[in-house]
Amino acid sequence: MNEPVWQPGDDVVLGCTGLGMVYAEGKMRTPVFDGLGLEVRRGETVAIVGASGAGKSTLLHLLGGLDTPTAGDVYVDGHWMSALSDTARGQLRNRALGFVYQFHHLLPEFTALENVMLPVLLGGEKVATARDRARDLLESVGLGHRLEHKPGELSGGERQRAAVARALVNRPACVLGDEPTGNLDEKTAAHVFDQMLELNREHRTSLVLVTHDRRLASRLDRVLELHQGRLRELVASDM
Ligand SMILES: Nc1ncnc2c1ncn2[C@@H]1O[C@H](COP(=O)(O)OP(=O)(O)OP(=O)(O)O)[C@@H](O)[C@H]1O
């Protein structure tokens, strides 16, 4: 394996170098992008925008270690993904990254509290620690009175707020969000987004957010557009 050319600085929590992805299905090959480089510093918030099909979700999947790139490498909190076994990659994901998607993906048979406790328990912590941390976070997203509710007994906005709490409960270095408020009405989306940003600031967690919403994107530190396989930094006049 070639040594990656790019060496991340101490304050970089997530990055990639030479990142490429070609989907291959039988004889069909779908190249999405090639040679992408990105670095996200501690506490930094980054939006990824771009047209439908540009490869935003693919990029997020690769950064989150949920898929393997066909070229290049991803760096998460001190580790190159390619150097890790599947088990070690899973452990790193659970410890260093949090995920929030457009759909909440909470487990339906568990309460809000249990859902948020789960990543902490998977990380090997005691039940009491998991319960305390989960309760604190659910309280800070305004769900202290809904701890025992199952996802089916929560509103759409409440479910997304529980998902945000779950993403942050292991105190990750970076949260990856794929349209986390895309399924909510405008007012609820703004509320969930505000809480997400506030918690990220409070915990100095970095955030990489895929969104179609330029207004939400412009509230983050940097906005990158994925266009024809390249990442381009947008400035205020582009927005
Ligand atoms: N599993 C797959 N196999 C083959 N091609 C795929 C696969 N997943 C995605 N693609 C293709 O890769 C390209 C990028 O897809 P991706 O979902 O990353 O785009 P996106 O920018 O997130 O789009 P959207 O904004 O519509 O969600 C698309 O052209 C898509 O058709």
PDBQT file of the ligand as one rigid body, heavy atoms in Angstrom, charges set to zero:
ROOT
HETATM    1  N1  LIG A 301     -24.800   1.317  -4.948  1.00  0.00    +0.000 N 
HETATM    2  C1  LIG A 301     -24.666   2.018  -6.077  1.00  0.00    +0.000 A 
HETATM    3  N2  LIG A 301     -24.389   1.403  -7.240  1.00  0.00    +0.000 NA
HETATM    4  C2  LIG A 301     -24.236   2.105  -8.376  1.00  0.00    +0.000 A 
HETATM    5  N3  LIG A 301     -24.326   3.449  -8.463  1.00  0.00    +0.000 NA
HETATM    6  C3  LIG A 301     -24.610   4.117  -7.336  1.00  0.00    +0.000 A 
HETATM    7  C4  LIG A 301     -24.793   3.443  -6.079  1.00  0.00    +0.000 A 
HETATM    8  N4  LIG A 301     -25.061   4.378  -5.142  1.00  0.00    +0.000 NA
HETATM    9  C5  LIG A 301     -25.037   5.570  -5.784  1.00  0.00    +0.000 A 
HETATM   10  N5  LIG A 301     -24.770   5.417  -7.081  1.00  0.00    +0.000 N 
HETATM   11  C6  LIG A 301     -24.629   6.493  -8.092  1.00  0.00    +0.000 C 
HETATM   12  O1  LIG A 301     -23.605   7.355  -7.659  1.00  0.00    +0.000 OA
HETATM   13  C7  LIG A 301     -23.954   8.728  -7.887  1.00  0.00    +0.000 C 
HETATM   14  C8  LIG A 301     -23.863   9.513  -6.591  1.00  0.00    +0.000 C 
HETATM   15  O2  LIG A 301     -24.884   9.081  -5.703  1.00  0.00    +0.000 OA
HETATM   16  P1  LIG A 301     -25.122   9.771  -4.286  1.00  0.00    +0.000 P 
HETATM   17  O3  LIG A 301     -26.272   9.092  -3.632  1.00  0.00    +0.000 OA
HETATM   18  O4  LIG A 301     -23.836   9.808  -3.570  1.00  0.00    +0.000 OA
HETATM   19  O5  LIG A 301     -25.505  11.264  -4.747  1.00  0.00    +0.000 OA
HETATM   20  P2  LIG A 301     -26.071  12.479  -3.885  1.00  0.00    +0.000 P 
HETATM   21  O6  LIG A 301     -25.281  13.674  -4.284  1.00  0.00    +0.000 OA
HETATM   22  O7  LIG A 301     -26.100  12.132  -2.435  1.00  0.00    +0.000 OA
HETATM   23  O8  LIG A 301     -27.545  12.597  -4.460  1.00  0.00    +0.000 OA
HETATM   24  P3  LIG A 301     -28.929  13.104  -3.777  1.00  0.00    +0.000 P 
HETATM   25  O9  LIG A 301     -28.729  14.568  -3.487  1.00  0.00    +0.000 OA
HETATM   26  O10 LIG A 301     -29.939  12.876  -4.872  1.00  0.00    +0.000 OA
HETATM   27  O11 LIG A 301     -29.175  12.267  -2.554  1.00  0.00    +0.000 OA
HETATM   28  C9  LIG A 301     -25.335   8.705  -8.494  1.00  0.00    +0.000 C 
HETATM   29  O12 LIG A 301     -25.211   8.889  -9.893  1.00  0.00    +0.000 OA
HETATM   30  C10 LIG A 301     -25.878   7.340  -8.183  1.00  0.00    +0.000 C 
HETATM   31  O13 LIG A 301     -26.734   6.878  -9.208  1.00  0.00    +0.000 OA
ENDROOT
TORSDOF 0
